[in-house]
Amino acid sequence: MIAARLTFQGKDAGTLGRAIGPDNLPEMDMKAEGEHLKFEFSVQKIGTMLATLDDLLMNLKIAEETLVCGEER
């Protein structure tokens, strides 16, 4: 079993968490606490971990870009 614990910090942590929530794995625990967005999950294979991290980071990037774009309008 390979486990990960990630924390992202930013003023829009809760909004970003709600935006990407539907894409999370069923066994992924996500919590927004103030300006922190925390993830905990575990997988069986390192390849699955890498793919999950890649998906998570890409989803956060897209959600953040969308949020910034909406603020500029």
C-alpha positions, -999 to +999 in steps of 0.1 A: +000+000+000+013+035-009-002+065+009-001+102+001-010+132+022-011+166+003-019+201+015-025+230-008-028+265+005-046+294-010-075+318-004-099+299-026-091+264-012-128+256-004-140+267-039-113+247-056-122+216-035-159+218-044-149+222-081-128+191-083-147+170-057-167+149-082-134+137-099-119+123-066-115+086-061-140+071-037-113+063-012-098+098-014-104+120+017-105+157+010-111+185+035-111+222+030-100+240+062-097+278+059-071+284+033-059+248+032-072+220+010-060+186+022-061+152+005-053+118+019-055+086-002-037+053-007-033+030-037-017-004-044+007+005-072+032+034-078+018+038-113-016+044-099-002+069-075+015+089-102-016+089-124-037+100-095-014+128-086-012+139-122-050+140-125-054+158-092-028+185-101-043+190-135-078+193-121-067+219-096-049+238-123-079+239-145-102+248-116-079+276-105-076+290-141-114+290-144-118+308-111-092+334-121-109+339-155-143+344-138-128+370-114-114+390-143-148+394-160 
